[in-house]
Amino acid sequence: MKLENLRIIVDDREQKSGIPNLLKSVGLNVEMKTLPIGDYIVAPETVIERKSIRDLLASVFDGRLFDQCSRLKENFEHPIILMEGNVDEIEEITDNPLIFYGALSTVVIDFKIPVIPTPSASHTAKLLVSMCSRKDIPKGPFLKKIKKSSDLEKQQLTTLCSLPGVGGKFAVRMLEKFGTPLRVFTATTSELSKVEGLGEARAKKIKKVLETKNKLLKKTNQKTLHD
């Protein structure tokens, strides 16, 4: 199959990565669009969200990652997260790599979205070319109407998925048991541990995250007292 016969839809914000130019240089038919979800569409139901190691870590800690996963799964049959860069950077960026790997585990196991690592932009381009070259790619429009993400229940599930050890499955069970995210946050360790499969150890971690005073708040309070 000739590369010029293959097409890929690329989010125009990816231009600065240099990857679209790499794809064009090997003859791929690149169509630049403003995509509401994902960065590359290589088939009608296959979308790729490309993240550098630093951006992936940032999205874990600010809660964006699970929201993006929810939208990817809601709108595409085969979403993929592409993790680009040197994984050794993880040790340099965060003191607790386990939180990062825990989030990746949630993505793979609960959301069932594969995570593929690539060391650089040139390798990312090669992977994208190979995905576009698959013989079993179905015919049909690559672009489709994206469902809006204003659904209240989905926002509630995403909020609960930001808790340690909580993926989509546990978030649903929590809402079924407590009714609202606020009720989950105010539940006791004992009440949380009774969520099917959650257990006491995970319940304690959740309560620790919710109840531990933030260092930033302490500094602000001390400053106020001194003033």
C-alpha positions as CSV (number, residue, x, y, z in Angstrom):
1,M,0.0,0.0,0.0
2,K,1.4,3.4,-1.0
3,L,1.7,6.0,1.8
4,E,0.1,8.7,-0.4
5,N,-3.0,6.6,-0.4
6,L,-3.1,6.7,3.4
7,R,-4.6,9.5,5.4
8,I,-4.4,10.7,9.0
9,I,-6.3,13.5,10.7
10,V,-4.1,15.6,12.9
11,D,-5.0,18.2,15.5
12,D,-3.6,21.5,14.4
13,R,-2.1,22.1,17.9
14,E,0.3,19.2,17.2
15,Q,2.1,21.3,14.5
16,K,4.7,22.5,17.0
17,S,5.7,18.9,17.9
18,G,7.2,18.5,14.4
19,I,5.3,15.2,13.9
20,P,2.9,16.4,11.2
21,N,6.0,17.5,9.1
22,L,7.6,14.1,9.6
23,L,4.4,12.4,8.4
24,K,4.3,14.6,5.4
25,S,7.9,13.9,4.6
26,V,7.3,10.2,4.1
27,G,4.3,10.9,1.8
28,L,1.4,10.4,4.2
29,N,-1.8,12.4,3.4
30,V,-2.0,14.6,6.5
31,E,-5.2,16.6,7.1
32,M,-4.9,19.3,9.8
33,K,-8.1,19.9,11.8
34,T,-9.1,21.3,15.3
35,L,-10.0,18.1,17.1
36,P,-12.2,18.3,20.2
37,I,-10.8,15.0,21.4
38,G,-7.4,13.4,20.8
39,D,-4.4,14.4,18.6
40,Y,-4.4,11.8,15.8
41,I,-7.2,9.9,14.1
42,V,-5.7,7.0,12.1
43,A,-9.0,5.1,11.4
44,P,-12.7,5.9,11.9
45,E,-12.7,4.4,15.4
46,T,-9.0,4.8,16.4
47,V,-7.9,8.0,18.1
48,I,-4.5,8.7,19.7
49,E,-3.9,11.1,22.5
50,R,-0.2,11.9,22.5
51,K,1.4,13.1,25.8
52,S,5.0,13.9,26.7
53,I,6.1,12.3,30.0
54,R,5.8,15.7,31.7
55,D,2.3,16.4,30.3
56,L,1.2,12.9,31.3
57,L,2.4,13.4,34.9
58,A,0.8,16.9,35.0
59,S,-2.5,15.4,33.8
60,V,-2.4,12.8,36.5
61,F,-1.9,15.3,39.3
62,D,-4.4,17.9,38.1
63,G,-7.1,15.3,37.3
64,R,-7.3,15.9,33.6
65,L,-6.2,12.4,32.6
66,F,-9.2,10.4,33.8
67,D,-11.6,13.0,32.3
68,Q,-9.8,12.7,28.9
69,C,-10.0,8.9,29.2
70,S,-13.8,9.1,29.8
71,R,-14.3,11.2,26.7
72,L,-12.0,9.1,24.6
73,K,-13.9,5.9,25.5
74,E,-17.3,7.6,25.1
75,N,-16.5,8.7,21.5
76,F,-14.1,6.1,20.0
77,E,-14.1,2.4,20.0
78,H,-10.3,2.1,20.0
79,P,-8.6,5.0,21.9
80,I,-4.9,4.8,22.6
81,I,-2.6,6.9,24.8
82,L,0.8,7.5,23.4
83,M,3.5,8.3,26.1
84,E,6.4,10.0,24.4
85,G,9.8,10.6,26.0
86,N,12.3,9.1,28.5
87,V,10.6,7.3,31.3
88,D,13.6,8.0,33.6
89,E,12.3,11.6,33.8
90,I,9.5,10.3,36.0
91,E,12.0,10.0,38.9
92,E,13.2,13.6,38.3
93,I,9.7,15.1,38.1
94,T,7.9,13.4,41.0
95,D,8.9,12.1,44.4
96,N,6.2,9.4,44.3
97,P,6.3,7.5,41.0
98,L,3.8,5.0,42.4
99,I,1.0,7.6,42.1
100,F,1.9,7.9,38.4
101,Y,2.0,4.2,37.8
102,G,-1.2,3.8,39.8
103,A,-2.9,6.2,37.4
104,L,-1.6,4.3,34.4
105,S,-2.9,1.1,35.9
106,T,-6.3,2.7,36.1
107,V,-6.1,3.8,32.5
108,V,-5.2,0.3,31.3
109,I,-7.3,-1.9,33.6
110,D,-10.4,0.2,34.3
111,F,-10.7,2.3,31.2
112,K,-9.2,-0.5,29.1
113,I,-7.1,2.1,27.1
114,P,-3.7,0.8,26.0
115,V,-0.7,3.0,26.8
116,I,2.1,2.8,24.2
117,P,5.6,4.4,25.0
118,T,7.8,6.0,22.3
119,P,11.2,7.6,23.0
120,S,10.9,10.5,20.6
121,A,8.8,12.4,18.0
122,S,10.5,10.5,15.1
123,H,9.5,7.2,16.7
124,T,6.0,8.5,17.3
125,A,5.7,9.3,13.6
126,K,6.8,5.8,12.7
127,L,4.2,4.3,15.0
128,L,1.5,6.5,13.5
129,V,2.5,5.5,9.9
130,S,2.3,1.8,10.9
131,M,-1.2,2.3,12.4
132,C,-2.4,4.1,9.2
133,S,-0.9,1.2,7.1
134,R,-3.0,-1.6,8.7
135,K,-4.9,-3.5,6.0
136,D,-8.0,-4.0,8.2
137,I,-8.8,-0.3,8.5
138,P,-12.5,0.1,7.8
139,K,-13.8,2.5,5.2
140,G,-15.9,5.5,6.3
141,P,-15.5,9.1,7.6
142,F,-12.7,9.7,10.0
143,L,-14.4,12.7,11.6
144,K,-17.7,12.4,13.4
145,K,-19.8,14.4,15.7
146,I,-18.3,14.4,19.2
147,K,-20.7,14.0,22.1
148,K,-20.6,16.9,24.5
149,S,-19.0,16.1,27.9
150,S,-21.5,18.1,30.0
151,D,-23.2,15.0,31.3
152,L,-23.5,15.5,35.1
153,E,-23.1,11.8,35.9
154,K,-19.9,11.5,33.9
155,Q,-18.5,14.6,35.7
156,Q,-19.3,12.9,39.0
157,L,-17.6,9.7,38.0
158,T,-14.5,11.6,36.8
159,T,-14.4,13.5,40.2
160,L,-14.4,10.1,42.1
161,C,-11.8,8.6,39.7
162,S,-9.3,11.3,40.9
163,L,-9.2,9.5,44.3
164,P,-6.3,7.1,44.9
165,G,-7.0,3.5,43.7
166,V,-10.4,4.5,42.3
167,G,-11.2,3.7,38.7
168,G,-14.4,3.7,36.7
169,K,-15.7,0.5,38.2
170,F,-15.2,1.7,41.9
171,A,-16.6,5.1,41.0
172,V,-19.8,3.6,39.8
173,R,-20.1,1.4,43.0
174,M,-19.5,4.5,45.2
175,L,-22.3,6.4,43.5
176,E,-24.6,3.4,43.8
177,K,-23.9,3.2,47.5
178,F,-23.7,6.9,48.6
179,G,-25.7,8.7,45.9
180,T,-23.5,11.8,45.6
181,P,-19.7,12.5,45.4
182,L,-20.1,14.8,48.5
183,R,-21.5,11.9,50.5
184,V,-18.5,9.8,49.4
185,F,-16.0,12.5,50.5
186,T,-17.7,12.8,53.9
187,A,-18.0,9.0,54.5
188,T,-16.0,7.3,57.2
189,T,-13.2,4.9,56.5
190,S,-15.5,2.1,57.7
191,E,-18.3,3.1,55.4
192,L,-15.9,3.4,52.4
193,S,-14.3,0.0,53.1
194,K,-17.8,-1.6,52.6
195,V,-17.9,-0.6,49.0
196,E,-17.6,-3.9,47.2
197,G,-13.9,-4.8,46.5
198,L,-12.5,-1.5,47.8
199,G,-11.2,-2.8,51.2
200,E,-9.9,-1.0,54.3
201,A,-6.4,-0.3,53.0
202,R,-7.7,1.6,50.0
203,A,-10.4,3.4,52.1
204,K,-7.6,4.6,54.5
205,K,-5.6,6.0,51.5
206,I,-8.7,7.8,50.3
207,K,-9.4,9.4,53.7
208,K,-5.7,10.4,54.0
209,V,-5.9,12.3,50.7
210,L,-9.2,14.0,51.7
211,E,-8.2,14.9,55.3
212,T,-4.5,15.7,55.3
213,K,-3.9,19.4,55.5
214,N,-2.2,21.0,52.5
215,K,1.3,22.5,53.2
216,L,0.2,25.5,51.1
217,L,-2.7,26.2,53.5
218,K,-0.4,26.0,56.5
219,K,2.0,28.5,55.0
220,T,-0.9,30.9,54.3
221,N,-2.2,30.6,57.8
222,Q,1.2,31.2,59.3
223,K,1.7,34.3,57.2
224,T,-1.8,35.6,58.2
225,L,-0.9,35.1,61.9
226,H,2.4,37.0,61.5
227,D,0.7,39.8,59.6
